[in-house]
Amino acid sequence: MKFKHITRTVRPLATLGELIADKHPELYQAITYHTAPITLAASDYEDAEREDLRRLMETPPRPGRDGE
């Protein structure tokens, strides 16, 4: 049995938007026309993570294996 070696050019794409822009530019233009860009600062993520940790630390432990 013979095998053929296939060589491809690999282009690294970081996001799904870049993939759509590369393969289907008309679709990408339509999507970007109808959507507004969303930008979040790093502090938004940090505040949400701190809030989750604060809530976790304030909740009492659940009854379980500790003998209660």
PDB file of N, CA, C and O in Angstrom, chain B, residues numbered from 101:
ATOM      1  N   MET B 101       0.836  -1.164   0.000  1.00  0.00           N
ATOM      2  CA  MET B 101       0.000   0.000   0.000  1.00  0.00           C
ATOM      3  C   MET B 101       0.893   1.244   0.000  1.00  0.00           C
ATOM      4  O   MET B 101       1.814   1.352   0.810  1.00  0.00           O
ATOM      5  N   LYS B 102       0.621   2.167  -0.899  1.00  0.00           N
ATOM      6  CA  LYS B 102       1.420   3.379  -0.992  1.00  0.00           C
ATOM      7  C   LYS B 102       0.680   4.535  -0.334  1.00  0.00           C
ATOM      8  O   LYS B 102      -0.542   4.656  -0.407  1.00  0.00           O
ATOM      9  N   PHE B 103       1.469   5.366   0.303  1.00  0.00           N
ATOM     10  CA  PHE B 103       0.920   6.546   0.951  1.00  0.00           C
ATOM     11  C   PHE B 103       1.479   7.788   0.283  1.00  0.00           C
ATOM     12  O   PHE B 103       2.657   7.845  -0.071  1.00  0.00           O
ATOM     13  N   LYS B 104       0.634   8.760   0.120  1.00  0.00           N
ATOM     14  CA  LYS B 104       1.053  10.025  -0.460  1.00  0.00           C
ATOM     15  C   LYS B 104       1.258  11.027   0.668  1.00  0.00           C
ATOM     16  O   LYS B 104       0.415  11.153   1.555  1.00  0.00           O
ATOM     17  N   HIS B 105       2.363  11.728   0.632  1.00  0.00           N
ATOM     18  CA  HIS B 105       2.654  12.748   1.634  1.00  0.00           C
ATOM     19  C   HIS B 105       2.025  14.063   1.185  1.00  0.00           C
ATOM     20  O   HIS B 105       2.338  14.575   0.110  1.00  0.00           O
ATOM     21  N   ILE B 106       1.141  14.601   2.010  1.00  0.00           N
ATOM     22  CA  ILE B 106       0.448  15.840   1.676  1.00  0.00           C
ATOM     23  C   ILE B 106       1.096  16.977   2.461  1.00  0.00           C
ATOM     24  O   ILE B 106       1.206  16.923   3.685  1.00  0.00           O
ATOM     25  N   THR B 107       1.516  17.993   1.740  1.00  0.00           N
ATOM     26  CA  THR B 107       2.090  19.164   2.401  1.00  0.00           C
ATOM     27  C   THR B 107       1.091  20.301   2.309  1.00  0.00           C
ATOM     28  O   THR B 107       0.538  20.581   1.246  1.00  0.00           O
ATOM     29  N   ARG B 108       0.867  20.957   3.454  1.00  0.00           N
ATOM     30  CA  ARG B 108      -0.049  22.084   3.507  1.00  0.00           C
ATOM     31  C   ARG B 108       0.668  23.261   4.130  1.00  0.00           C
ATOM     32  O   ARG B 108       1.606  23.105   4.911  1.00  0.00           O
ATOM     33  N   THR B 109       0.209  24.426   3.770  1.00  0.00           N
ATOM     34  CA  THR B 109       0.719  25.602   4.456  1.00  0.00           C
ATOM     35  C   THR B 109      -0.174  25.849   5.664  1.00  0.00           C
ATOM     36  O   THR B 109      -1.397  25.920   5.548  1.00  0.00           O
ATOM     37  N   VAL B 110       0.447  25.975   6.800  1.00  0.00           N
ATOM     38  CA  VAL B 110      -0.299  26.180   8.036  1.00  0.00           C
ATOM     39  C   VAL B 110      -0.230  27.645   8.402  1.00  0.00           C
ATOM     40  O   VAL B 110       0.850  28.222   8.529  1.00  0.00           O
ATOM     41  N   ARG B 111      -1.396  28.234   8.570  1.00  0.00           N
ATOM     42  CA  ARG B 111      -1.482  29.628   8.970  1.00  0.00           C
ATOM     43  C   ARG B 111      -2.112  29.678  10.360  1.00  0.00           C
ATOM     44  O   ARG B 111      -3.276  29.310  10.522  1.00  0.00           O
ATOM     45  N   PRO B 112      -1.380  30.116  11.335  1.00  0.00           N
ATOM     46  CA  PRO B 112      -1.958  30.162  12.684  1.00  0.00           C
ATOM     47  C   PRO B 112      -3.023  31.252  12.794  1.00  0.00           C
ATOM     48  O   PRO B 112      -2.787  32.403  12.428  1.00  0.00           O
ATOM     49  N   LEU B 113      -4.183  30.879  13.297  1.00  0.00           N
ATOM     50  CA  LEU B 113      -5.274  31.813  13.502  1.00  0.00           C
ATOM     51  C   LEU B 113      -5.615  31.803  14.987  1.00  0.00           C
ATOM     52  O   LEU B 113      -5.773  30.742  15.590  1.00  0.00           O
ATOM     53  N   ALA B 114      -5.725  32.973  15.559  1.00  0.00           N
ATOM     54  CA  ALA B 114      -5.929  33.067  16.996  1.00  0.00           C
ATOM     55  C   ALA B 114      -7.398  32.990  17.377  1.00  0.00           C
ATOM     56  O   ALA B 114      -7.717  32.468  18.444  1.00  0.00           O
ATOM     57  N   THR B 115      -8.292  33.484  16.554  1.00  0.00           N
ATOM     58  CA  THR B 115      -9.693  33.538  16.942  1.00  0.00           C
ATOM     59  C   THR B 115     -10.581  32.985  15.843  1.00  0.00           C
ATOM     60  O   THR B 115     -10.154  32.797  14.704  1.00  0.00           O
ATOM     61  N   LEU B 116     -11.818  32.733  16.213  1.00  0.00           N
ATOM     62  CA  LEU B 116     -12.799  32.272  15.241  1.00  0.00           C
ATOM     63  C   LEU B 116     -13.095  33.360  14.219  1.00  0.00           C
ATOM     64  O   LEU B 116     -13.342  33.075  13.047  1.00  0.00           O
ATOM     65  N   GLY B 117     -13.067  34.613  14.675  1.00  0.00           N
ATOM     66  CA  GLY B 117     -13.288  35.727  13.761  1.00  0.00           C
ATOM     67  C   GLY B 117     -12.234  35.792  12.674  1.00  0.00           C
ATOM     68  O   GLY B 117     -12.548  36.086  11.520  1.00  0.00           O
ATOM     69  N   GLU B 118     -10.977  35.518  13.033  1.00  0.00           N
ATOM     70  CA  GLU B 118      -9.912  35.510  12.031  1.00  0.00           C
ATOM     71  C   GLU B 118     -10.101  34.376  11.031  1.00  0.00           C
ATOM     72  O   GLU B 118      -9.810  34.536   9.846  1.00  0.00           O
ATOM     73  N   LEU B 119     -10.584  33.240  11.500  1.00  0.00           N
ATOM     74  CA  LEU B 119     -10.838  32.115  10.600  1.00  0.00           C
ATOM     75  C   LEU B 119     -11.957  32.460   9.621  1.00  0.00           C
ATOM     76  O   LEU B 119     -11.842  32.190   8.426  1.00  0.00           O
ATOM     77  N   ILE B 120     -13.045  33.059  10.129  1.00  0.00           N
ATOM     78  CA  ILE B 120     -14.150  33.448   9.254  1.00  0.00           C
ATOM     79  C   ILE B 120     -13.696  34.526   8.276  1.00  0.00           C
ATOM     80  O   ILE B 120     -14.064  34.490   7.102  1.00  0.00           O
ATOM     81  N   ALA B 121     -12.902  35.481   8.748  1.00  0.00           N
ATOM     82  CA  ALA B 121     -12.407  36.535   7.861  1.00  0.00           C
ATOM     83  C   ALA B 121     -11.525  35.965   6.764  1.00  0.00           C
ATOM     84  O   ALA B 121     -11.518  36.478   5.645  1.00  0.00           O
ATOM     85  N   ASP B 122     -10.776  34.903   7.073  1.00  0.00           N
ATOM     86  CA  ASP B 122      -9.883  34.297   6.090  1.00  0.00           C
ATOM     87  C   ASP B 122     -10.650  33.468   5.070  1.00  0.00           C
ATOM     88  O   ASP B 122     -10.372  33.550   3.873  1.00  0.00           O
ATOM     89  N   LYS B 123     -11.611  32.673   5.526  1.00  0.00           N
ATOM     90  CA  LYS B 123     -12.319  31.753   4.630  1.00  0.00           C
ATOM     91  C   LYS B 123     -13.536  32.391   3.952  1.00  0.00           C
ATOM     92  O   LYS B 123     -13.811  32.112   2.785  1.00  0.00           O
ATOM     93  N   HIS B 124     -14.265  33.249   4.680  1.00  0.00           N
ATOM     94  CA  HIS B 124     -15.503  33.847   4.164  1.00  0.00           C
ATOM     95  C   HIS B 124     -15.521  35.343   4.462  1.00  0.00           C
ATOM     96  O   HIS B 124     -16.169  35.765   5.420  1.00  0.00           O
ATOM     97  N   PRO B 125     -14.831  36.149   3.670  1.00  0.00           N
ATOM     98  CA  PRO B 125     -14.753  37.583   3.964  1.00  0.00           C
ATOM     99  C   PRO B 125     -16.104  38.297   3.903  1.00  0.00           C
ATOM    100  O   PRO B 125     -16.327  39.240   4.662  1.00  0.00           O
ATOM    101  N   GLU B 126     -17.019  37.865   3.010  1.00  0.00           N
ATOM    102  CA  GLU B 126     -18.325  38.507   2.927  1.00  0.00           C
ATOM    103  C   GLU B 126     -19.113  38.285   4.212  1.00  0.00           C
ATOM    104  O   GLU B 126     -19.758  39.208   4.710  1.00  0.00           O
ATOM    105  N   LEU B 127     -19.068  37.079   4.748  1.00  0.00           N
ATOM    106  CA  LEU B 127     -19.755  36.767   6.001  1.00  0.00           C
ATOM    107  C   LEU B 127     -19.159  37.568   7.150  1.00  0.00           C
ATOM    108  O   LEU B 127     -19.889  38.054   8.014  1.00  0.00           O
ATOM    109  N   TYR B 128     -17.842  37.708   7.165  1.00  0.00           N
ATOM    110  CA  TYR B 128     -17.187  38.477   8.225  1.00  0.00           C
ATOM    111  C   TYR B 128     -17.602  39.942   8.166  1.00  0.00           C
ATOM    112  O   TYR B 128     -17.837  40.557   9.206  1.00  0.00           O
ATOM    113  N   GLN B 129     -17.696  40.503   6.978  1.00  0.00           N
ATOM    114  CA  GLN B 129     -18.131  41.895   6.852  1.00  0.00           C
ATOM    115  C   GLN B 129     -19.561  42.061   7.334  1.00  0.00           C
ATOM    116  O   GLN B 129     -19.880  43.053   7.990  1.00  0.00           O
ATOM    117  N   ALA B 130     -20.428  41.106   7.021  1.00  0.00           N
ATOM    118  CA  ALA B 130     -21.819  41.187   7.463  1.00  0.00           C
ATOM    119  C   ALA B 130     -21.916  41.079   8.984  1.00  0.00           C
ATOM    120  O   ALA B 130     -22.694  41.801   9.608  1.00  0.00           O
ATOM    121  N   ILE B 131     -21.136  40.189   9.580  1.00  0.00           N
ATOM    122  CA  ILE B 131     -21.162  40.019  11.035  1.00  0.00           C
ATOM    123  C   ILE B 131     -20.641  41.273  11.726  1.00  0.00           C
ATOM    124  O   ILE B 131     -21.249  41.744  12.687  1.00  0.00           O
ATOM    125  N   THR B 132     -19.537  41.815  11.255  1.00  0.00           N
ATOM    126  CA  THR B 132     -18.986  43.005  11.901  1.00  0.00           C
ATOM    127  C   THR B 132     -19.865  44.233  11.673  1.00  0.00           C
ATOM    128  O   THR B 132     -19.844  45.157  12.486  1.00  0.00           O
ATOM    129  N   TYR B 133     -20.632  44.261  10.591  1.00  0.00           N
ATOM    130  CA  TYR B 133     -21.539  45.386  10.348  1.00  0.00           C
ATOM    131  C   TYR B 133     -22.684  45.390  11.359  1.00  0.00           C
ATOM    132  O   TYR B 133     -23.112  46.452  11.810  1.00  0.00           O
ATOM    133  N   HIS B 134     -23.186  44.191  11.719  1.00  0.00           N
ATOM    134  CA  HIS B 134     -24.354  44.078  12.591  1.00  0.00           C
ATOM    135  C   HIS B 134     -24.015  43.943  14.071  1.00  0.00           C
ATOM    136  O   HIS B 134     -24.929  43.940  14.896  1.00  0.00           O
ATOM    137  N   THR B 135     -22.787  43.836  14.429  1.00  0.00           N
ATOM    138  CA  THR B 135     -22.422  43.698  15.843  1.00  0.00           C
ATOM    139  C   THR B 135     -21.489  44.833  16.248  1.00  0.00           C
ATOM    140  O   THR B 135     -20.716  45.345  15.438  1.00  0.00           O
ATOM    141  N   ALA B 136     -21.580  45.205  17.496  1.00  0.00           N
ATOM    142  CA  ALA B 136     -20.690  46.231  18.041  1.00  0.00           C
ATOM    143  C   ALA B 136     -19.501  45.535  18.694  1.00  0.00           C
ATOM    144  O   ALA B 136     -19.661  44.457  19.266  1.00  0.00           O
ATOM    145  N   PRO B 137     -18.331  46.119  18.621  1.00  0.00           N
ATOM    146  CA  PRO B 137     -17.173  45.486  19.269  1.00  0.00           C
ATOM    147  C   PRO B 137     -17.319  45.505  20.795  1.00  0.00           C
ATOM    148  O   PRO B 137     -17.761  46.495  21.376  1.00  0.00           O
ATOM    149  N   ILE B 138     -16.949  44.421  21.414  1.00  0.00           N
ATOM    150  CA  ILE B 138     -17.031  44.298  22.862  1.00  0.00           C
ATOM    151  C   ILE B 138     -15.615  44.322  23.411  1.00  0.00           C
ATOM    152  O   ILE B 138     -14.782  43.496  23.038  1.00  0.00           O
ATOM    153  N   THR B 139     -15.348  45.259  24.286  1.00  0.00           N
ATOM    154  CA  THR B 139     -14.034  45.333  24.903  1.00  0.00           C
ATOM    155  C   THR B 139     -14.206  45.270  26.417  1.00  0.00           C
ATOM    156  O   THR B 139     -15.021  45.990  26.993  1.00  0.00           O
ATOM    157  N   LEU B 140     -13.448  44.423  27.030  1.00  0.00           N
ATOM    158  CA  LEU B 140     -13.456  44.286  28.480  1.00  0.00           C
ATOM    159  C   LEU B 140     -12.055  44.541  28.992  1.00  0.00           C
ATOM    160  O   LEU B 140     -11.074  44.074  28.415  1.00  0.00           O
ATOM    161  N   ALA B 141     -11.973  45.269  30.059  1.00  0.00           N
ATOM    162  CA  ALA B 141     -10.672  45.523  30.665  1.00  0.00           C
ATOM    163  C   ALA B 141     -10.310  44.359  31.581  1.00  0.00           C
ATOM    164  O   ALA B 141     -11.178  43.595  32.004  1.00  0.00           O
ATOM    165  N   ALA B 142      -9.034  44.233  31.879  1.00  0.00           N
ATOM    166  CA  ALA B 142      -8.582  43.169  32.772  1.00  0.00           C
ATOM    167  C   ALA B 142      -9.182  43.339  34.157  1.00  0.00           C
ATOM    168  O   ALA B 142      -9.398  42.353  34.862  1.00  0.00           O
ATOM    169  N   SER B 143      -9.454  44.571  34.556  1.00  0.00           N
ATOM    170  CA  SER B 143     -10.037  44.804  35.875  1.00  0.00           C
ATOM    171  C   SER B 143     -11.445  44.227  35.969  1.00  0.00           C
ATOM    172  O   SER B 143     -11.877  43.861  37.062  1.00  0.00           O
ATOM    173  N   ASP B 144     -12.173  44.134  34.860  1.00  0.00           N
ATOM    174  CA  ASP B 144     -13.507  43.528  34.885  1.00  0.00           C
ATOM    175  C   ASP B 144     -13.426  42.058  35.273  1.00  0.00           C
ATOM    176  O   ASP B 144     -14.230  41.575  36.070  1.00  0.00           O
ATOM    177  N   TYR B 145     -12.453  41.351  34.708  1.00  0.00           N
ATOM    178  CA  TYR B 145     -12.279  39.950  35.060  1.00  0.00           C
ATOM    179  C   TYR B 145     -11.810  39.806  36.501  1.00  0.00           C
ATOM    180  O   TYR B 145     -12.268  38.922  37.225  1.00  0.00           O
ATOM    181  N   GLU B 146     -10.904  40.671  36.909  1.00  0.00           N
ATOM    182  CA  GLU B 146     -10.339  40.591  38.251  1.00  0.00           C
ATOM    183  C   GLU B 146     -11.419  40.855  39.301  1.00  0.00           C
ATOM    184  O   GLU B 146     -11.466  40.166  40.320  1.00  0.00           O
ATOM    185  N   ASP B 147     -12.279  41.834  39.071  1.00  0.00           N
ATOM    186  CA  ASP B 147     -13.351  42.137  40.018  1.00  0.00           C
ATOM    187  C   ASP B 147     -14.316  40.971  40.147  1.00  0.00           C
ATOM    188  O   ASP B 147     -14.756  40.651  41.251  1.00  0.00           O
ATOM    189  N   ALA B 148     -14.648  40.335  39.039  1.00  0.00           N
ATOM    190  CA  ALA B 148     -15.564  39.200  39.073  1.00  0.00           C
ATOM    191  C   ALA B 148     -14.935  38.026  39.829  1.00  0.00           C
ATOM    192  O   ALA B 148     -15.614  37.341  40.595  1.00  0.00           O
ATOM    193  N   GLU B 149     -13.640  37.796  39.612  1.00  0.00           N
ATOM    194  CA  GLU B 149     -12.959  36.696  40.305  1.00  0.00           C
ATOM    195  C   GLU B 149     -12.884  36.975  41.805  1.00  0.00           C
ATOM    196  O   GLU B 149     -13.092  36.067  42.610  1.00  0.00           O
ATOM    197  N   ARG B 150     -12.594  38.196  42.186  1.00  0.00           N
ATOM    198  CA  ARG B 150     -12.559  38.548  43.611  1.00  0.00           C
ATOM    199  C   ARG B 150     -13.935  38.380  44.253  1.00  0.00           C
ATOM    200  O   ARG B 150     -14.042  37.904  45.383  1.00  0.00           O
ATOM    201  N   GLU B 151     -14.968  38.763  43.543  1.00  0.00           N
ATOM    202  CA  GLU B 151     -16.324  38.610  44.069  1.00  0.00           C
ATOM    203  C   GLU B 151     -16.663  37.131  44.278  1.00  0.00           C
ATOM    204  O   GLU B 151     -17.263  36.768  45.290  1.00  0.00           O
ATOM    205  N   ASP B 152     -16.282  36.289  43.333  1.00  0.00           N
ATOM    206  CA  ASP B 152     -16.519  34.849  43.477  1.00  0.00           C
ATOM    207  C   ASP B 152     -15.766  34.292  44.681  1.00  0.00           C
ATOM    208  O   ASP B 152     -16.318  33.499  45.443  1.00  0.00           O
ATOM    209  N   LEU B 153     -14.509  34.698  44.858  1.00  0.00           N
ATOM    210  CA  LEU B 153     -13.729  34.213  46.001  1.00  0.00           C
ATOM    211  C   LEU B 153     -14.297  34.723  47.321  1.00  0.00           C
ATOM    212  O   LEU B 153     -14.331  33.985  48.306  1.00  0.00           O
ATOM    213  N   ARG B 154     -14.739  35.971  47.349  1.00  0.00           N
ATOM    214  CA  ARG B 154     -15.330  36.521  48.568  1.00  0.00           C
ATOM    215  C   ARG B 154     -16.586  35.749  48.953  1.00  0.00           C
ATOM    216  O   ARG B 154     -16.774  35.405  50.120  1.00  0.00           O
ATOM    217  N   ARG B 155     -17.445  35.476  47.974  1.00  0.00           N
ATOM    218  CA  ARG B 155     -18.671  34.727  48.233  1.00  0.00           C
ATOM    219  C   ARG B 155     -18.357  33.308  48.698  1.00  0.00           C
ATOM    220  O   ARG B 155     -19.021  32.786  49.593  1.00  0.00           O
ATOM    221  N   LEU B 156     -17.364  32.694  48.104  1.00  0.00           N
ATOM    222  CA  LEU B 156     -16.971  31.335  48.484  1.00  0.00           C
ATOM    223  C   LEU B 156     -16.460  31.292  49.921  1.00  0.00           C
ATOM    224  O   LEU B 156     -16.791  30.374  50.672  1.00  0.00           O
ATOM    225  N   MET B 157     -15.661  32.274  50.300  1.00  0.00           N
ATOM    226  CA  MET B 157     -15.101  32.280  51.647  1.00  0.00           C
ATOM    227  C   MET B 157     -16.148  32.634  52.703  1.00  0.00           C
ATOM    228  O   MET B 157     -15.986  32.250  53.861  1.00  0.00           O
ATOM    229  N   GLU B 158     -17.192  33.338  52.352  1.00  0.00           N
ATOM    230  CA  GLU B 158     -18.215  33.724  53.319  1.00  0.00           C
ATOM    231  C   GLU B 158     -19.270  32.644  53.541  1.00  0.00           C
ATOM    232  O   GLU B 158     -19.966  32.673  54.556  1.00  0.00           O
ATOM    233  N   THR B 159     -19.402  31.703  52.626  1.00  0.00           N
ATOM    234  CA  THR B 159     -20.420  30.665  52.792  1.00  0.00           C
ATOM    235  C   THR B 159     -19.967  29.660  53.843  1.00  0.00           C
ATOM    236  O   THR B 159     -18.799  29.273  53.865  1.00  0.00           O
ATOM    237  N   PRO B 160     -20.885  29.232  54.721  1.00  0.00           N
ATOM    238  CA  PRO B 160     -20.518  28.244  55.726  1.00  0.00           C
ATOM    239  C   PRO B 160     -20.307  26.871  55.084  1.00  0.00           C
ATOM    240  O   PRO B 160     -20.857  26.604  54.016  1.00  0.00           O
ATOM    241  N   PRO B 161     -19.531  26.012  55.709  1.00  0.00           N
ATOM    242  CA  PRO B 161     -19.320  24.685  55.121  1.00  0.00           C
ATOM    243  C   PRO B 161     -20.600  23.856  55.172  1.00  0.00           C
ATOM    244  O   PRO B 161     -21.427  24.020  56.068  1.00  0.00           O
ATOM    245  N   ARG B 162     -20.743  22.989  54.223  1.00  0.00           N
ATOM    246  CA  ARG B 162     -21.908  22.115  54.169  1.00  0.00           C
ATOM    247  C   ARG B 162     -21.701  20.920  55.083  1.00  0.00           C
ATOM    248  O   ARG B 162     -20.569  20.479  55.284  1.00  0.00           O
ATOM    249  N   PRO B 163     -22.773  20.398  55.630  1.00  0.00           N
ATOM    250  CA  PRO B 163     -22.613  19.188  56.444  1.00  0.00           C
ATOM    251  C   PRO B 163     -22.216  18.026  55.539  1.00  0.00           C
ATOM    252  O   PRO B 163     -22.686  17.907  54.407  1.00  0.00           O
ATOM    253  N   GLY B 164     -21.345  17.180  56.063  1.00  0.00           N
ATOM    254  CA  GLY B 164     -20.904  16.082  55.217  1.00  0.00           C
ATOM    255  C   GLY B 164     -20.031  15.123  55.975  1.00  0.00           C
ATOM    256  O   GLY B 164     -20.466  14.551  56.975  1.00  0.00           O
ATOM    257  N   ARG B 165     -18.829  14.933  55.532  1.00  0.00           N
ATOM    258  CA  ARG B 165     -17.925  13.917  56.089  1.00  0.00           C
ATOM    259  C   ARG B 165     -17.260  14.316  57.387  1.00  0.00           C
ATOM    260  O   ARG B 165     -16.570  13.497  57.993  1.00  0.00           O
ATOM    261  N   ASP B 166     -17.443  15.546  57.833  1.00  0.00           N
ATOM    262  CA  ASP B 166     -16.719  15.952  59.034  1.00  0.00           C
ATOM    263  C   ASP B 166     -17.386  15.452  60.307  1.00  0.00           C
ATOM    264  O   ASP B 166     -16.945  15.829  61.393  1.00  0.00           O
ATOM    265  N   GLY B 167     -18.418  14.630  60.235  1.00  0.00           N
ATOM    266  CA  GLY B 167     -19.008  14.015  61.407  1.00  0.00           C
ATOM    267  C   GLY B 167     -20.269  14.683  61.902  1.00  0.00           C
ATOM    268  O   GLY B 167     -20.836  14.240  62.901  1.00  0.00           O
ATOM    269  N   GLU B 168     -20.723  15.710  61.259  1.00  0.00           N
ATOM    270  CA  GLU B 168     -21.950  16.378  61.714  1.00  0.00           C
ATOM    271  C   GLU B 168     -23.148  15.799  61.063  1.00  0.00           C
ATOM    272  O   GLU B 168     -24.267  16.238  61.326  1.00  0.00           O
TER     273      GLU B 168
END
